[in-house]
Amino acid sequence: MAAKGHNEVRESLLEMTRIFRPKNPRKFVKEYIRKYRITGGYEDELTQLVENELGKMDTSAS
């Protein structure tokens, strides 16, 4: 995945995470990958990204 495309995917996923606040990050990422036809092999990286963002949101809300 090209750097520009990769950054766009990351920003899009982070924005969707902030909007939807998924309870199950892995399922959320799987659905995102399927819906937007993201190249395989990035599921773990994107799941970690969602988990980190949810963690930031939890600590800032407290």
Secondary structure by P-SEA (a helix, b strand, c coil): ccaaaaaaaaaaaaaaaaacccccaaaaaaaaaaaacccccaaaaaaaaaaaaaaaaaaaac
